[in-house]
Amino acid sequence: MKICIISKYPPIEGGVSSGIYWLARGLGELNHKVHVVTNCMEVEEGYREEILEDEPGQFEPKNVKVHSTTLNTPFFIPSYNPYLSKLVNIAIEVIRKYDIDLIYSEYLMPYGAAGLMAKYITKKPFMAAHAGSDITRLFDSPSLKSFFIEIFKGADKISTTQLSSQKILRRCKISRDKFIFGLRRSIDLKAFHPDVKPLGISLYLRKNKKEKLPAFLYLGKVSKLKKSFNFVDACSIIKKEEFRLIFVVGNNERSLLLRKYVHSKGLGEKAIFLPFQAPWRMPALINSATCVVSPETSEEPYLPKNTHYPKIAREAMACGRCVIIGKGVAEKGVYRMLQDGVNSYIVDPDNTKGFAQRLRSIVKNPDITIKIGQEARRFSEKTENFNESIQQWTMACKALLLEHSLKSEGRSP
């Protein structure tokens, strides 16, 4: 197939951007031609991943071509960055030039909107996927809801992961036949593997600092949802122990607040702050740590329940690393099958003393920590199947193409 994906993409940080990268890469490896239409080259510096020039073949893997918007837009009044118009313009050109079979978008603003407009203009079938915020916080906004409903009505298929989302959309009279449920994103166990050479962090260390210390790695945005500051509070209780903190949180207002908080807790000498990293560098980064800490728990009150499903811990387990997850995350998805103290550590991030005790046990018992990481990898081998997930996605696309072809011929699918 020849597929146009309209979405986030590296160097935009975050789970959607990473997911699109691995999806495009997986499709390309199956010899599908993937054209990613994105605004990735315009991402703000504070949310930009570090992409090195000596990584050929990573930004655009096999059979993947990236088409990004640029800043050189003519002046007009009132002035703003017309992401939507620019994305649609590129999508039209790509669809016509490369004779694209199918349009896929992920995230409604502005990507789903661009996908819908490109569909109406080019008459190509269109599948849309939504995020948790699309169907909850943003969907509830009077300034967006009517348009979002039209995106869902205009899409030929809607990829959704939550039954609650389907109920919301069905109340808006979205046809049940449009839903594609269960296109789970799996972790590529060949890319995320214990044998991947660790990322060298010696360049980030001050002189005369020990290189080989237990290291806790925190990845992602800084927020109350992700319990970033709770993690620092727990670390401050055990700050007399010898360990290192690696924060990959970008260089934005929230990350600067976290940096100040780390120093205020007397942990500045232990901490390294790195820019956001591209998806293909994640395995090496994870393997540079003793334990990956992802203490997010319940989404409430920040998001509706069961709308956020972090995958950082799954990537870490695939690399054979010990992980810490919040108790709320441990109650959903594949995480429900984890066993505390066997293949993971499950904590209540609001219980600072208990959280700190778990961190201290990791520092004091390296052999146990290694064993838990090994069990985590075995868990991943039982629960992750990247090739199967890509095949399922491919089959859904081919079914949509067949349905579209039959309709265009005036026949019932």
C-alpha positions as CSV (number, residue, x, y, z in Angstrom):
1,M,0.0,0.0,0.0
2,K,0.9,3.7,-0.3
3,I,-0.2,5.4,2.9
4,C,-0.3,9.1,3.9
5,I,0.0,9.5,7.6
6,I,-0.9,13.0,9.0
7,S,0.3,13.3,12.5
8,K,3.1,14.2,15.0
9,Y,6.5,12.8,14.2
10,P,10.0,13.2,15.6
11,P,11.5,15.6,16.6
12,I,8.2,16.4,18.3
13,E,8.4,14.7,21.7
14,G,5.7,12.5,23.2
15,G,3.9,9.2,22.9
16,V,1.9,9.9,19.8
17,S,5.0,11.1,17.9
18,S,6.9,8.0,19.0
19,G,4.0,5.7,18.2
20,I,3.7,7.1,14.7
21,Y,7.5,6.6,14.2
22,W,7.4,2.9,15.1
23,L,4.2,2.4,13.1
24,A,5.7,4.0,10.0
25,R,8.9,2.1,10.4
26,G,7.1,-1.2,10.8
27,L,5.0,-0.6,7.7
28,G,8.1,0.3,5.8
29,E,9.8,-2.9,6.7
30,L,6.8,-4.7,5.2
31,N,7.5,-2.8,2.0
32,H,4.5,-0.5,2.2
33,K,5.3,3.1,1.1
34,V,4.7,5.5,3.9
35,H,4.5,9.3,3.5
36,V,4.3,11.2,6.8
37,V,2.8,14.7,6.5
38,T,3.6,16.6,9.7
39,N,4.7,19.9,11.3
40,C,7.6,18.3,13.1
41,M,10.2,20.8,11.9
42,E,8.3,23.7,13.5
43,V,8.1,22.2,17.1
44,E,9.1,24.6,19.8
45,E,12.6,24.2,21.2
46,G,11.3,23.2,24.7
47,Y,9.5,20.2,23.2
48,R,12.0,19.3,20.5
49,E,13.9,16.0,20.6
50,E,17.6,15.8,20.0
51,I,18.3,14.4,16.6
52,L,22.0,13.9,15.7
53,E,23.4,14.2,12.2
54,D,25.4,10.9,12.5
55,E,22.2,8.8,12.6
56,P,21.5,8.0,8.9
57,G,18.5,6.0,8.1
58,Q,16.8,6.6,11.4
59,F,14.7,9.7,10.9
60,E,13.4,8.3,7.6
61,P,13.6,4.5,7.9
62,K,13.2,2.1,5.0
63,N,10.3,3.1,2.7
64,V,9.4,6.2,4.9
65,K,9.4,9.7,3.5
66,V,8.8,12.7,5.8
67,H,7.1,15.9,4.5
68,S,7.1,18.7,7.1
69,T,5.7,22.2,7.1
70,T,8.1,25.1,7.3
71,L,8.1,28.6,8.8
72,N,8.3,30.5,5.5
73,T,4.6,31.4,5.3
74,P,3.6,34.8,3.7
75,F,2.5,37.5,6.0
76,F,-1.3,38.0,6.5
77,I,-3.6,39.6,9.0
78,P,-4.5,38.5,11.7
79,S,-1.1,36.8,12.0
80,Y,-0.8,33.2,13.2
81,N,0.9,29.9,12.2
82,P,-1.6,28.3,9.8
83,Y,-0.7,24.7,10.6
84,L,-3.9,23.3,9.2
85,S,-3.7,25.0,5.8
86,K,-0.1,24.0,5.4
87,L,-0.7,20.4,6.4
88,V,-3.6,20.1,3.9
89,N,-1.6,21.7,1.2
90,I,1.3,19.2,1.6
91,A,-1.1,16.3,1.9
92,I,-2.9,17.1,-1.3
93,E,0.5,17.4,-3.1
94,V,1.7,14.1,-1.6
95,I,-1.5,12.2,-2.4
96,R,-1.5,13.3,-6.0
97,K,2.2,12.9,-6.7
98,Y,2.6,9.5,-5.1
99,D,-0.9,8.1,-5.9
100,I,-1.7,7.5,-2.3
101,D,-4.2,4.7,-1.4
102,L,-5.3,5.8,2.0
103,I,-5.1,8.7,4.5
104,Y,-4.6,8.1,8.2
105,S,-4.4,10.7,10.9
106,E,-3.8,10.6,14.7
107,Y,-4.8,13.4,17.0
108,L,-7.7,15.6,15.8
109,M,-6.0,19.0,16.1
110,P,-4.8,19.8,13.5
111,Y,-4.1,16.4,12.0
112,G,-7.6,14.9,12.0
113,A,-8.9,18.1,10.6
114,A,-6.3,18.1,7.9
115,G,-7.1,14.4,7.1
116,L,-10.8,15.2,6.7
117,M,-10.1,18.1,4.3
118,A,-7.6,16.0,2.3
119,K,-10.2,13.3,2.0
120,Y,-12.9,15.6,0.7
121,I,-10.5,17.1,-1.9
122,T,-8.8,13.9,-3.1
123,K,-11.6,11.4,-2.6
124,K,-9.3,9.0,-0.9
125,P,-10.5,6.8,2.1
126,F,-9.7,8.3,5.5
127,M,-9.1,6.6,8.8
128,A,-8.8,8.7,12.0
129,A,-7.5,7.9,15.4
130,H,-8.1,10.0,18.4
131,A,-6.3,10.6,21.7
132,G,-7.7,10.5,25.1
133,S,-7.8,14.3,25.3
134,D,-9.6,14.5,22.0
135,I,-12.6,12.6,23.2
136,T,-12.7,14.1,26.7
137,R,-11.2,17.5,27.6
138,L,-11.1,19.0,24.1
139,F,-14.3,17.3,23.0
140,D,-16.2,19.0,25.9
141,S,-15.2,22.4,24.6
142,P,-18.0,24.4,23.0
143,S,-15.4,25.9,20.6
144,L,-14.4,22.5,19.2
145,K,-17.1,19.9,19.8
146,S,-19.2,20.4,16.6
147,F,-16.2,20.3,14.4
148,F,-14.8,17.2,16.1
149,I,-18.1,15.4,15.6
150,E,-17.9,16.3,11.8
151,I,-14.4,14.8,11.7
152,F,-15.7,11.6,13.1
153,K,-18.7,11.6,10.8
154,G,-16.5,12.3,7.8
155,A,-13.9,9.6,8.5
156,D,-14.5,6.3,6.8
157,K,-13.1,4.4,9.9
158,I,-12.3,5.5,13.5
159,S,-9.6,3.7,15.4
160,T,-10.4,3.8,19.1
161,T,-9.0,1.9,22.1
162,Q,-11.7,2.7,24.7
163,L,-15.3,1.4,25.0
164,S,-16.1,4.6,26.8
165,S,-15.0,6.6,23.7
166,Q,-17.3,4.5,21.5
167,K,-20.2,5.3,23.8
168,I,-19.5,9.0,23.7
169,L,-19.3,8.9,19.9
170,R,-22.4,6.8,19.5
171,R,-24.4,9.4,21.5
172,C,-23.3,11.8,18.7
173,K,-24.9,9.4,16.2
174,I,-21.6,8.1,14.8
175,S,-22.3,4.8,13.1
176,R,-21.2,1.7,14.9
177,D,-19.8,0.3,11.6
178,K,-17.1,3.0,11.6
179,F,-15.3,1.7,14.7
180,I,-12.1,-0.3,14.5
181,F,-11.3,-1.5,18.0
182,G,-8.2,-3.2,19.3
183,L,-5.4,-1.9,17.0
184,R,-3.0,-2.2,19.9
185,R,0.5,-0.7,19.6
186,S,3.1,-3.3,20.5
187,I,6.8,-2.8,21.4
188,D,9.4,-3.9,18.8
189,L,11.4,-6.4,20.8
190,K,14.1,-6.4,18.2
191,A,14.7,-2.7,18.7
192,F,14.1,-2.6,22.5
193,H,16.5,-5.3,23.6
194,P,18.9,-5.9,26.6
195,D,21.8,-6.2,24.1
196,V,21.5,-2.7,22.8
197,K,24.6,-0.7,23.7
198,P,23.8,1.8,26.5
199,L,23.9,5.5,25.7
200,G,27.1,7.0,26.9
201,I,26.4,9.6,29.7
202,S,30.0,10.3,30.6
203,L,29.9,13.5,28.6
204,Y,27.2,14.8,30.9
205,L,29.1,14.0,34.1
206,R,31.1,16.5,36.1
207,K,34.8,15.8,36.5
208,N,35.8,13.4,39.2
209,K,32.3,11.9,39.3
210,K,31.8,8.1,39.5
211,E,30.4,6.7,36.3
212,K,29.1,3.4,37.6
213,L,26.4,4.2,40.1
214,P,22.8,2.9,40.3
215,A,20.8,5.2,38.0
216,F,17.1,6.1,38.1
217,L,15.8,7.3,34.7
218,Y,12.7,9.5,34.4
219,L,11.4,10.1,30.9
220,G,8.8,12.4,29.5
221,K,6.9,15.6,30.4
222,V,6.9,17.1,33.8
223,S,3.4,17.1,35.3
224,K,1.3,16.3,38.4
225,L,-0.3,13.5,36.4
226,K,3.1,11.9,35.9
227,K,4.0,12.4,39.6
228,S,7.3,14.0,38.6
229,F,7.7,16.0,41.9
230,N,6.6,13.0,44.0
231,F,9.6,11.1,42.6
232,V,12.0,13.8,43.6
233,D,10.4,13.9,47.1
234,A,11.1,10.2,47.5
235,C,14.6,10.5,46.2
236,S,15.3,13.3,48.7
237,I,14.6,10.9,51.6
238,I,17.5,8.6,50.5
239,K,19.9,11.3,49.2
240,K,22.7,10.0,51.4
241,E,22.8,6.8,49.3
242,E,25.0,6.7,46.2
243,F,22.9,6.8,43.1
244,R,22.3,9.0,40.0
245,L,19.2,10.6,38.6
246,I,18.8,11.0,34.8
247,F,15.9,13.3,33.8
248,V,14.9,13.4,30.1
249,V,12.4,16.2,30.3
250,G,13.3,18.7,27.6
251,N,14.0,22.4,28.2
252,N,10.7,24.1,28.8
253,E,9.1,26.0,31.7
254,R,7.9,22.9,33.5
255,S,11.3,21.1,33.2
256,L,13.0,24.3,34.6
257,L,10.7,24.1,37.6
258,L,11.6,20.5,38.1
259,R,15.3,21.3,37.9
260,K,15.0,24.0,40.6
261,Y,13.0,21.6,42.7
262,V,15.7,18.9,42.4
263,H,18.3,21.4,43.6
264,S,16.1,22.7,46.4
265,K,15.9,19.1,47.7
266,G,19.7,18.7,47.8
267,L,19.8,16.4,44.8
268,G,21.5,18.7,42.3
269,E,24.9,16.9,42.4
270,K,23.2,13.6,41.6
271,A,21.1,14.8,38.7
272,I,21.7,14.9,34.9
273,F,19.2,16.7,32.7
274,L,19.1,15.7,29.0
275,P,17.0,17.0,26.1
276,F,14.2,14.9,24.8
277,Q,15.5,12.0,22.8
278,A,14.4,10.5,19.5
279,P,12.5,7.2,19.5
280,W,15.3,5.2,18.0
281,R,17.6,6.3,20.8
282,M,15.3,5.2,23.6
283,P,16.6,1.6,23.9
284,A,20.2,2.9,24.4
285,L,19.0,5.5,26.8
286,I,16.9,2.9,28.8
287,N,19.9,0.6,28.9
288,S,22.0,3.3,30.5
289,A,19.8,3.1,33.6
290,T,19.4,0.6,36.5
291,C,15.7,1.4,36.8
292,V,13.2,3.3,34.8
293,V,10.7,5.2,37.0
294,S,7.2,5.9,35.6
295,P,5.2,6.7,38.7
296,E,2.1,7.9,37.0
297,T,-1.0,6.4,38.7
298,S,-4.7,7.4,38.3
299,E,-5.5,10.0,35.6
300,E,-8.0,11.7,37.8
301,P,-8.4,14.6,38.5
302,Y,-6.3,15.6,35.5
303,L,-7.9,13.4,32.8
304,P,-11.0,11.2,32.9
305,K,-10.3,7.6,34.2
306,N,-8.9,5.1,31.7
307,T,-8.0,7.6,29.1
308,H,-4.2,7.6,29.4
309,Y,-2.0,4.5,28.9
310,P,1.7,5.2,29.2
311,K,4.1,2.8,27.3
312,I,7.5,3.9,28.7
313,A,7.4,1.1,31.3
314,R,6.7,-1.4,28.5
315,E,9.7,-0.2,26.5
316,A,11.8,-0.5,29.6
317,M,10.7,-4.0,30.4
318,A,11.4,-5.0,26.8
319,C,15.0,-3.8,27.4
320,G,15.2,-6.0,30.4
321,R,15.2,-3.2,32.9
322,C,13.6,-3.0,36.3
323,V,10.6,-0.5,36.2
324,I,8.6,1.3,38.8
325,I,5.0,2.1,37.9
326,G,2.2,3.8,39.8
327,K,-0.5,1.6,41.3
328,G,-3.2,3.2,39.1
329,V,-1.3,2.2,35.9
330,A,-0.9,-1.3,37.3
331,E,-4.7,-1.7,37.2
332,K,-5.1,-1.4,33.4
333,G,-4.1,-3.0,30.2
334,V,-1.2,-5.4,30.1
335,Y,0.1,-3.9,33.3
336,R,-2.6,-5.8,35.2
337,M,-0.7,-9.0,34.7
338,L,2.5,-7.6,36.4
339,Q,3.6,-8.9,39.8
340,D,5.1,-6.5,42.3
341,G,8.6,-7.6,43.3
342,V,8.7,-10.3,40.5
343,N,8.8,-8.5,37.2
344,S,8.2,-4.9,38.3
345,Y,7.8,-2.7,41.3
346,I,4.4,-1.1,41.9
347,V,4.2,2.0,44.2
348,D,1.8,4.5,45.5
349,P,3.6,7.7,44.5
350,D,1.7,9.7,47.1
351,N,3.2,7.5,49.8
352,T,6.5,9.2,49.9
353,K,8.1,7.0,52.5
354,G,7.0,3.8,50.9
355,F,8.2,5.1,47.5
356,A,11.6,6.0,49.0
357,Q,11.9,2.6,50.6
358,R,11.4,1.0,47.2
359,L,14.1,3.2,45.7
360,R,16.5,2.4,48.5
361,S,16.0,-1.3,48.0
362,I,17.0,-1.0,44.4
363,V,20.2,0.8,45.3
364,K,21.0,-1.7,48.1
365,N,20.1,-4.9,46.1
366,P,21.6,-4.7,42.6
367,D,21.3,-8.5,42.1
368,I,17.6,-8.5,42.8
369,T,17.1,-5.5,40.6
370,I,18.8,-7.3,37.7
371,K,16.7,-10.4,38.2
372,I,13.5,-8.3,38.1
373,G,14.7,-6.8,34.9
374,Q,15.3,-10.2,33.4
375,E,11.8,-11.3,34.4
376,A,10.4,-8.1,32.9
377,R,11.9,-9.1,29.5
378,R,10.4,-12.5,29.8
379,F,7.0,-10.8,30.5
380,S,7.5,-8.7,27.4
381,E,8.2,-11.7,25.2
382,K,4.9,-13.1,26.3
383,T,2.8,-10.0,25.8
384,E,4.4,-8.0,23.0
385,N,4.1,-8.9,19.3
386,F,5.2,-6.0,17.1
387,N,4.9,-7.9,13.8
388,E,1.4,-9.0,14.6
389,S,0.3,-5.5,15.6
390,I,1.6,-4.1,12.3
391,Q,-0.1,-6.9,10.4
392,Q,-3.4,-6.2,12.2
393,W,-3.1,-2.5,11.2
394,T,-2.3,-3.5,7.6
395,M,-5.4,-5.8,7.5
396,A,-7.6,-3.0,8.8
397,C,-6.3,-0.6,6.1
398,K,-6.8,-3.2,3.3
399,A,-10.4,-3.9,4.5
400,L,-11.1,-0.2,4.3
401,L,-9.6,0.0,0.8
402,L,-11.8,-2.9,-0.3
403,E,-14.9,-1.3,1.3
404,H,-14.1,2.0,-0.4
405,S,-13.6,0.3,-3.8
406,L,-16.9,-1.5,-3.6
407,K,-18.8,1.6,-2.6
408,S,-17.2,3.5,-5.5
409,E,-18.5,0.8,-7.8
410,G,-22.0,1.1,-6.3
411,R,-21.8,-2.3,-4.6
412,S,-22.5,-3.0,-1.0
413,P,-19.4,-3.8,1.1
